[in-house]
Amino acid sequence: LSADDALLKCVEYGAVPSFLFTHSSDTNVSYSSYATQTAKLYSRAKKLWPVMNMKITSHEKVTDGVYKITYDYSKTVYVNYNPSLVEVNGVMISAKDFIVI
């Protein structure tokens, strides 16, 4: 499971992505690459702020690789696992991405 797919799974199920780093004396470990990837994932996850602390009221598969998650106050998140752009109910969801409506 790639880091991007793991983020999409977190988004789909209303989980908050988190990371824990530990120190290693192995000089072959490059923490800068992990830090860069983590910052990128957190930057994408910030789009979820409108649904923070809301309850999921429904979760449904819309089509292959696309899920619709409805929260309190009719906020909706679409998750697209597909490698291409998808249109659902007039909403365009980028490949391997999610959108909050």
N, CA, C and O atoms as a GROMACS GRO file, in nm:
protein
  404
    1LEU      N    1   0.085  -0.118   0.000
    1LEU     CA    2   0.000   0.000   0.000
    1LEU      C    3   0.090   0.124   0.000
    1LEU      O    4   0.174   0.140   0.088
    2SER      N    5   0.071   0.209  -0.097
    2SER     CA    6   0.153   0.330  -0.106
    2SER      C    7   0.107   0.430   0.000
    2SER      O    8  -0.002   0.417   0.056
    3ALA      N    9   0.190   0.529   0.028
    3ALA     CA   10   0.154   0.633   0.125
    3ALA      C   11   0.031   0.709   0.078
    3ALA      O   12  -0.055   0.744   0.159
    4ASP      N   13   0.020   0.734  -0.053
    4ASP     CA   14  -0.097   0.805  -0.106
    4ASP      C   15  -0.224   0.723  -0.088
    4ASP      O   16  -0.328   0.777  -0.050
    5ASP      N   17  -0.216   0.592  -0.114
    5ASP     CA   18  -0.334   0.506  -0.095
    5ASP      C   19  -0.369   0.495   0.053
    5ASP      O   20  -0.487   0.488   0.088
    6ALA      N   21  -0.269   0.492   0.140
    6ALA     CA   22  -0.295   0.487   0.284
    6ALA      C   23  -0.367   0.614   0.329
    6ALA      O   24  -0.458   0.607   0.412
    7LEU      N   25  -0.328   0.728   0.274
    7LEU     CA   26  -0.397   0.853   0.307
    7LEU      C   27  -0.542   0.846   0.262
    7LEU      O   28  -0.632   0.887   0.335
    8LEU      N   29  -0.566   0.794   0.141
    8LEU     CA   30  -0.703   0.783   0.091
    8LEU      C   31  -0.787   0.691   0.181
    8LEU      O   32  -0.905   0.719   0.204
    9LYS      N   33  -0.728   0.584   0.230
    9LYS     CA   34  -0.800   0.494   0.322
    9LYS      C   35  -0.836   0.568   0.450
    9LYS      O   36  -0.948   0.554   0.500
   10CYS      N   37  -0.743   0.647   0.504
   10CYS     CA   38  -0.772   0.727   0.623
   10CYS      C   39  -0.888   0.822   0.596
   10CYS      O   40  -0.980   0.833   0.677
   11VAL      N   41  -0.884   0.889   0.482
   11VAL     CA   42  -0.990   0.983   0.446
   11VAL      C   43  -1.123   0.910   0.433
   11VAL      O   44  -1.225   0.957   0.484
   12GLU      N   45  -1.122   0.796   0.367
   12GLU     CA   46  -1.246   0.722   0.346
   12GLU      C   47  -1.312   0.680   0.477
   12GLU      O   48  -1.435   0.682   0.488
   13TYR      N   49  -1.232   0.643   0.575
   13TYR     CA   50  -1.288   0.592   0.700
   13TYR      C   51  -1.287   0.693   0.814
   13TYR      O   52  -1.314   0.657   0.929
   14GLY      N   53  -1.256   0.819   0.784
   14GLY     CA   54  -1.262   0.924   0.885
   14GLY      C   55  -1.151   0.918   0.988
   14GLY      O   56  -1.166   0.970   1.098
   15ALA      N   57  -1.040   0.857   0.952
   15ALA     CA   58  -0.927   0.847   1.044
   15ALA      C   59  -0.830   0.963   1.020
   15ALA      O   60  -0.819   1.015   0.909
   16VAL      N   61  -0.760   1.000   1.124
   16VAL     CA   62  -0.660   1.107   1.114
   16VAL      C   63  -0.524   1.042   1.089
   16VAL      O   64  -0.479   0.960   1.169
   17PRO      N   65  -0.459   1.078   0.978
   17PRO     CA   66  -0.327   1.020   0.954
   17PRO      C   67  -0.226   1.075   1.054
   17PRO      O   68  -0.228   1.194   1.087
   18SER      N   69  -0.139   0.989   1.103
   18SER     CA   70  -0.034   1.035   1.193
   18SER      C   71   0.091   0.952   1.167
   18SER      O   72   0.086   0.841   1.114
   19PHE      N   73   0.203   1.009   1.206
   19PHE     CA   74   0.332   0.946   1.182
   19PHE      C   75   0.416   0.954   1.308
   19PHE      O   76   0.402   1.049   1.386
   20LEU      N   77   0.501   0.857   1.328
   20LEU     CA   78   0.593   0.855   1.440
   20LEU      C   79   0.731   0.825   1.385
   20LEU      O   80   0.751   0.725   1.316
   21PHE      N   81   0.825   0.910   1.416
   21PHE     CA   82   0.961   0.890   1.371
   21PHE      C   83   1.047   0.856   1.492
   21PHE      O   84   1.030   0.912   1.600
   22THR      N   85   1.138   0.765   1.472
   22THR     CA   86   1.234   0.732   1.577
   22THR      C   87   1.374   0.749   1.520
   22THR      O   88   1.394   0.749   1.399
   23HIS      N   89   1.468   0.764   1.608
   23HIS     CA   90   1.606   0.785   1.564
   23HIS      C   91   1.674   0.650   1.540
   23HIS      O   92   1.648   0.552   1.610
   24SER      N   93   1.758   0.648   1.440
   24SER     CA   94   1.838   0.529   1.412
   24SER      C   95   1.982   0.572   1.395
   24SER      O   96   2.011   0.676   1.336
   25SER      N   97   2.071   0.492   1.447
   25SER     CA   98   2.213   0.524   1.431
   25SER      C   99   2.264   0.481   1.293
   25SER      O  100   2.380   0.506   1.259
   26ASP      N  101   2.179   0.418   1.215
   26ASP     CA  102   2.215   0.377   1.079
   26ASP      C  103   2.233   0.502   0.993
   26ASP      O  104   2.138   0.576   0.971
   27THR      N  105   2.352   0.524   0.945
   27THR     CA  106   2.380   0.645   0.866
   27THR      C  107   2.323   0.635   0.725
   27THR      O  108   2.327   0.734   0.651
   28ASN      N  109   2.272   0.520   0.686
   28ASN     CA  110   2.211   0.504   0.554
   28ASN      C  111   2.065   0.549   0.550
   28ASN      O  112   2.005   0.555   0.443
   29VAL      N  113   2.008   0.581   0.666
   29VAL     CA  114   1.869   0.624   0.672
   29VAL      C  115   1.863   0.774   0.648
   29VAL      O  116   1.930   0.852   0.716
   30SER      N  117   1.782   0.814   0.552
   30SER     CA  118   1.765   0.955   0.520
   30SER      C  119   1.629   1.001   0.571
   30SER      O  120   1.526   0.968   0.513
   31TYR      N  121   1.630   1.077   0.679
   31TYR     CA  122   1.504   1.124   0.736
   31TYR      C  123   1.443   1.237   0.654
   31TYR      O  124   1.323   1.261   0.663
   32SER      N  125   1.523   1.306   0.576
   32SER     CA  126   1.469   1.417   0.497
   32SER      C  127   1.365   1.368   0.397
   32SER      O  128   1.266   1.438   0.372
   33SER      N  129   1.386   1.251   0.338
   33SER     CA  130   1.286   1.200   0.243
   33SER      C  131   1.155   1.166   0.314
   33SER      O  132   1.048   1.191   0.259
   34TYR      N  133   1.163   1.111   0.436
   34TYR     CA  134   1.042   1.082   0.512
   34TYR      C  135   0.972   1.211   0.553
   34TYR      O  136   0.850   1.220   0.546
   35ALA      N  137   1.048   1.310   0.594
   35ALA     CA  138   0.990   1.438   0.635
   35ALA      C  139   0.920   1.505   0.518
   35ALA      O  140   0.812   1.561   0.534
   36THR      N  141   0.980   1.500   0.401
   36THR     CA  142   0.919   1.560   0.282
   36THR      C  143   0.788   1.490   0.247
   36THR      O  144   0.688   1.556   0.219
   37GLN      N  145   0.788   1.358   0.248
   37GLN     CA  146   0.667   1.282   0.217
   37GLN      C  147   0.557   1.307   0.320
   37GLN      O  148   0.440   1.322   0.286
   38THR      N  149   0.596   1.311   0.447
   38THR     CA  150   0.499   1.335   0.554
   38THR      C  151   0.437   1.474   0.540
   38THR      O  152   0.316   1.489   0.555
   39ALA      N  153   0.518   1.574   0.513
   39ALA     CA  154   0.468   1.711   0.494
   39ALA      C  155   0.370   1.716   0.377
   39ALA      O  156   0.269   1.786   0.384
   40LYS      N  157   0.400   1.644   0.271
   40LYS     CA  158   0.312   1.641   0.154
   40LYS      C  159   0.176   1.579   0.190
   40LYS      O  160   0.072   1.630   0.150
   41LEU      N  161   0.179   1.469   0.265
   41LEU     CA  162   0.055   1.402   0.303
   41LEU      C  163  -0.028   1.488   0.399
   41LEU      O  164  -0.150   1.498   0.384
   42TYR      N  165   0.037   1.551   0.496
   42TYR     CA  166  -0.035   1.641   0.588
   42TYR      C  167  -0.094   1.760   0.513
   42TYR      O  168  -0.203   1.806   0.546
   43SER      N  169  -0.023   1.809   0.414
   43SER     CA  170  -0.072   1.921   0.335
   43SER      C  171  -0.200   1.882   0.262
   43SER      O  172  -0.295   1.961   0.256
   44ARG      N  173  -0.204   1.763   0.208
   44ARG     CA  174  -0.325   1.714   0.141
   44ARG      C  175  -0.438   1.693   0.241
   44ARG      O  176  -0.553   1.724   0.212
   45ALA      N  177  -0.405   1.640   0.359
   45ALA     CA  178  -0.507   1.609   0.460
   45ALA      C  179  -0.572   1.736   0.515
   45ALA      O  180  -0.683   1.728   0.569
   46LYS      N  181  -0.507   1.850   0.504
   46LYS     CA  182  -0.566   1.976   0.554
   46LYS      C  183  -0.699   2.008   0.487
   46LYS      O  184  -0.780   2.083   0.542
   47LYS      N  185  -0.724   1.951   0.369
   47LYS     CA  186  -0.852   1.973   0.302
   47LYS      C  187  -0.969   1.919   0.383
   47LYS      O  188  -1.084   1.953   0.356
   48LEU      N  189  -0.940   1.835   0.483
   48LEU     CA  190  -1.046   1.774   0.564
   48LEU      C  191  -1.092   1.861   0.680
   48LEU      O  192  -1.185   1.824   0.751
   49TRP      N  193  -1.030   1.975   0.700
   49TRP     CA  194  -1.067   2.060   0.813
   49TRP      C  195  -1.216   2.090   0.820
   49TRP      O  196  -1.270   2.097   0.931
   50PRO      N  197  -1.286   2.109   0.708
   50PRO     CA  198  -1.430   2.138   0.718
   50PRO      C  199  -1.512   2.026   0.784
   50PRO      O  200  -1.623   2.052   0.830
   51VAL      N  201  -1.460   1.904   0.791
   51VAL     CA  202  -1.536   1.794   0.851
   51VAL      C  203  -1.476   1.747   0.984
   51VAL      O  204  -1.522   1.648   1.042
   52MET      N  205  -1.375   1.818   1.032
   52MET     CA  206  -1.316   1.781   1.161
   52MET      C  207  -1.424   1.784   1.268
   52MET      O  208  -1.506   1.875   1.272
   53ASN      N  209  -1.422   1.685   1.354
   53ASN     CA  210  -1.514   1.673   1.467
   53ASN      C  211  -1.660   1.649   1.426
   53ASN      O  212  -1.749   1.662   1.510
   54MET      N  213  -1.685   1.616   1.300
   54MET     CA  214  -1.819   1.580   1.258
   54MET      C  215  -1.833   1.428   1.255
   54MET      O  216  -1.735   1.356   1.241
   55LYS      N  217  -1.955   1.381   1.268
   55LYS     CA  218  -1.983   1.238   1.262
   55LYS      C  219  -2.012   1.196   1.118
   55LYS      O  220  -2.077   1.270   1.043
   56ILE      N  221  -1.965   1.078   1.082
   56ILE     CA  222  -2.000   1.020   0.953
   56ILE      C  223  -2.141   0.966   0.965
   56ILE      O  224  -2.172   0.888   1.056
   57THR      N  225  -2.228   1.008   0.872
   57THR     CA  226  -2.367   0.961   0.874
   57THR      C  227  -2.395   0.855   0.768
   57THR      O  228  -2.492   0.779   0.780
   58SER      N  229  -2.310   0.850   0.663
   58SER     CA  230  -2.324   0.741   0.565
   58SER      C  231  -2.193   0.723   0.490
   58SER      O  232  -2.111   0.814   0.477
   59HIS      N  233  -2.177   0.602   0.441
   59HIS     CA  234  -2.057   0.563   0.366
   59HIS      C  235  -2.105   0.471   0.255
   59HIS      O  236  -2.167   0.368   0.283
   60GLU      N  237  -2.078   0.507   0.131
   60GLU     CA  238  -2.128   0.422   0.022
   60GLU      C  239  -2.029   0.418  -0.095
   60GLU      O  240  -1.957   0.514  -0.122
   61LYS      N  241  -2.030   0.305  -0.162
   61LYS     CA  242  -1.953   0.290  -0.285
   61LYS      C  243  -2.038   0.346  -0.398
   61LYS      O  244  -2.151   0.301  -0.420
   62VAL      N  245  -1.985   0.446  -0.468
   62VAL     CA  246  -2.059   0.511  -0.576
   62VAL      C  247  -2.039   0.434  -0.706
   62VAL      O  248  -2.135   0.410  -0.780
   63THR      N  249  -1.917   0.396  -0.732
   63THR     CA  250  -1.879   0.318  -0.850
   63THR      C  251  -1.745   0.254  -0.818
   63THR      O  252  -1.689   0.278  -0.710
   64ASP      N  253  -1.692   0.174  -0.908
   64ASP     CA  254  -1.564   0.109  -0.880
   64ASP      C  255  -1.458   0.211  -0.843
   64ASP      O  256  -1.429   0.302  -0.921
   65GLY      N  257  -1.400   0.196  -0.725
   65GLY     CA  258  -1.290   0.281  -0.681
   65GLY      C  259  -1.328   0.419  -0.633
   65GLY      O  260  -1.241   0.501  -0.606
   66VAL      N  261  -1.458   0.447  -0.621
   66VAL     CA  262  -1.504   0.579  -0.576
   66VAL      C  263  -1.603   0.563  -0.461
   66VAL      O  264  -1.700   0.486  -0.471
   67TYR      N  265  -1.578   0.636  -0.352
   67TYR     CA  266  -1.663   0.628  -0.234
   67TYR      C  267  -1.713   0.767  -0.195
   67TYR      O  268  -1.644   0.867  -0.212
   68LYS      N  269  -1.835   0.768  -0.142
   68LYS     CA  270  -1.896   0.891  -0.094
   68LYS      C  271  -1.919   0.876   0.056
   68LYS      O  272  -1.983   0.782   0.101
   69ILE      N  273  -1.864   0.970   0.132
   69ILE     CA  274  -1.879   0.970   0.277
   69ILE      C  275  -1.953   1.098   0.314
   69ILE      O  276  -1.907   1.208   0.284
   70THR      N  277  -2.066   1.083   0.380
   70THR     CA  278  -2.146   1.198   0.420
   70THR      C  279  -2.130   1.219   0.570
   70THR      O  280  -2.135   1.125   0.650
   71TYR      N  281  -2.110   1.345   0.606
   71TYR     CA  282  -2.091   1.384   0.745
   71TYR      C  283  -2.211   1.466   0.791
   71TYR      O  284  -2.301   1.498   0.712
   72ASP      N  285  -2.212   1.501   0.921
   72ASP     CA  286  -2.313   1.593   0.974
   72ASP      C  287  -2.323   1.716   0.885
   72ASP      O  288  -2.228   1.750   0.814
   73TYR      N  289  -2.436   1.780   0.890
   73TYR     CA  290  -2.459   1.905   0.819
   73TYR      C  291  -2.442   1.891   0.668
   73TYR      O  292  -2.410   1.988   0.599
   74SER      N  293  -2.462   1.769   0.617
   74SER     CA  294  -2.458   1.738   0.474
   74SER      C  295  -2.324   1.766   0.407
   74SER      O  296  -2.319   1.783   0.285
   75LYS      N  297  -2.216   1.770   0.483
   75LYS     CA  298  -2.083   1.779   0.422
   75LYS      C  299  -2.051   1.643   0.361
   75LYS      O  300  -2.080   1.539   0.420
   76THR      N  301  -1.992   1.644   0.242
   76THR     CA  302  -1.963   1.520   0.171
   76THR      C  303  -1.817   1.515   0.130
   76THR      O  304  -1.759   1.616   0.089
   77VAL      N  305  -1.760   1.396   0.140
   77VAL     CA  306  -1.624   1.371   0.092
   77VAL      C  307  -1.633   1.260  -0.012
   77VAL      O  308  -1.692   1.155   0.014
   78TYR      N  309  -1.575   1.284  -0.128
   78TYR     CA  310  -1.562   1.181  -0.230
   78TYR      C  311  -1.416   1.138  -0.236
   78TYR      O  312  -1.326   1.222  -0.236
   79VAL      N  313  -1.394   1.007  -0.240
   79VAL     CA  314  -1.259   0.952  -0.249
   79VAL      C  315  -1.249   0.874  -0.379
   79VAL      O  316  -1.333   0.789  -0.408
   80ASN      N  317  -1.146   0.904  -0.458
   80ASN     CA  318  -1.125   0.837  -0.586
   80ASN      C  319  -0.993   0.761  -0.582
   80ASN      O  320  -0.886   0.821  -0.582
   81TYR      N  321  -1.001   0.629  -0.580
   81TYR     CA  322  -0.881   0.544  -0.582
   81TYR      C  323  -0.832   0.517  -0.724
   81TYR      O  324  -0.724   0.461  -0.742
   82ASN      N  325  -0.908   0.555  -0.822
   82ASN     CA  326  -0.875   0.525  -0.961
   82ASN      C  327  -0.756   0.607  -1.011
   82ASN      O  328  -0.730   0.716  -0.960
   83PRO      N  329  -0.685   0.556  -1.111
   83PRO     CA  330  -0.569   0.628  -1.166
   83PRO      C  331  -0.608   0.737  -1.266
   83PRO      O  332  -0.521   0.793  -1.333
   84SER      N  333  -0.738   0.766  -1.277
   84SER     CA  334  -0.783   0.870  -1.370
   84SER      C  335  -0.892   0.954  -1.305
   84SER      O  336  -0.955   0.913  -1.208
   85LEU      N  337  -0.913   1.070  -1.362
   85LEU     CA  338  -1.018   1.163  -1.318
   85LEU      C  339  -1.154   1.095  -1.330
   85LEU      O  340  -1.181   1.023  -1.425
   86VAL      N  341  -1.241   1.120  -1.231
   86VAL     CA  342  -1.375   1.061  -1.230
   86VAL      C  343  -1.477   1.172  -1.205
   86VAL      O  344  -1.453   1.263  -1.126
   87GLU      N  345  -1.591   1.163  -1.273
   87GLU     CA  346  -1.701   1.256  -1.248
   87GLU      C  347  -1.815   1.179  -1.182
   87GLU      O  348  -1.858   1.075  -1.232
   88VAL      N  349  -1.862   1.232  -1.069
   88VAL     CA  350  -1.972   1.171  -0.996
   88VAL      C  351  -2.070   1.281  -0.960
   88VAL      O  352  -2.034   1.377  -0.891
   89ASN      N  353  -2.193   1.268  -1.006
   89ASN     CA  354  -2.298   1.366  -0.975
   89ASN      C  355  -2.252   1.509  -1.006
   89ASN      O  356  -2.281   1.602  -0.931
   90GLY      N  357  -2.181   1.526  -1.117
   90GLY     CA  358  -2.134   1.658  -1.156
   90GLY      C  359  -2.010   1.705  -1.084
   90GLY      O  360  -1.964   1.817  -1.106
   91VAL      N  361  -1.955   1.622  -0.997
   91VAL     CA  362  -1.835   1.656  -0.921
   91VAL      C  363  -1.715   1.586  -0.983
   91VAL      O  364  -1.717   1.464  -1.003
   92MET      N  365  -1.610   1.662  -1.013
   92MET     CA  366  -1.488   1.606  -1.069
   92MET      C  367  -1.391   1.574  -0.956
   92MET      O  368  -1.357   1.662  -0.877
   93ILE      N  369  -1.347   1.448  -0.950
   93ILE     CA  370  -1.252   1.406  -0.847
   93ILE      C  371  -1.124   1.361  -0.918
   93ILE      O  372  -1.126   1.268  -0.999
   94SER      N  373  -1.016   1.426  -0.887
   94SER     CA  374  -0.888   1.394  -0.950
   94SER      C  375  -0.846   1.251  -0.920
   94SER      O  376  -0.894   1.189  -0.824
   95ALA      N  377  -0.757   1.200  -1.002
   95ALA     CA  378  -0.704   1.064  -0.983
   95ALA      C  379  -0.635   1.053  -0.849
   95ALA      O  380  -0.561   1.143  -0.808
   96LYS      N  381  -0.659   0.942  -0.780
   96LYS     CA  382  -0.595   0.914  -0.651
   96LYS      C  383  -0.604   1.033  -0.556
   96LYS      O  384  -0.505   1.074  -0.496
   97ASP      N  385  -0.726   1.088  -0.543
   97ASP     CA  386  -0.744   1.207  -0.462
   97ASP      C  387  -0.882   1.207  -0.398
   97ASP      O  388  -0.960   1.113  -0.417
   98PHE      N  389  -0.911   1.311  -0.323
   98PHE     CA  390  -1.041   1.326  -0.258
   98PHE      C  391  -1.082   1.472  -0.264
   98PHE      O  392  -1.000   1.561  -0.287
   99ILE      N  393  -1.211   1.495  -0.243
   99ILE     CA  394  -1.264   1.631  -0.244
   99ILE      C  395  -1.370   1.643  -0.135
   99ILE      O  396  -1.446   1.550  -0.112
  100VAL      N  397  -1.373   1.758  -0.070
  100VAL     CA  398  -1.474   1.786   0.033
  100VAL      C  399  -1.574   1.885  -0.026
  100VAL      O  400  -1.535   1.988  -0.081
  101ILE      N  401  -1.702   1.854  -0.012
  101ILE     CA  402  -1.807   1.940  -0.066
  101ILE      C  403  -1.900   1.982   0.047
  101ILE      O  404  -1.996   2.054   0.024
   0.00000   0.00000   0.00000
